[in-house]
Amino acid sequence: MSVEEVLPRFMRPAEVYSLLGMSRNQVDDMVKRGKFPAPIRLFDGGRAKAWLEPEIKAWVSDRMKNARTTDTTDEGEE
């Protein structure tokens, strides 16, 4: 059994922002509002952060399902 089969891959911020087509501020705002998985700190007291790939994949999958089944208006617009 390889390490890849046991441990999830970390996704660094630049990769997440690029994948989503969003800025750091947009992602940070979604994290603060509880609408996106929070990153983890890679080292105690350090600034380096990353997301777990399975959490990002699950969020994207859920977002795709919901985008096709819910109202298309943006949140907060009425």
Sequence and secondary structure as in RCSB ss.txt:
>XXXX:A:sequence
MSVEEVLPRFMRPAEVYSLLGMSRNQVDDMVKRGKFPAPIRLFDGGRAKAWLEPEIKAWVSDRMKNARTTDTTDE
GEE
>XXXX:A:secstr
  HHHHS  EE HHHHHHHHT  HHHHHHHHHTTSS   EESSTT   EEEEHHHHHHHHHHHHHHHHHS  S T
T  
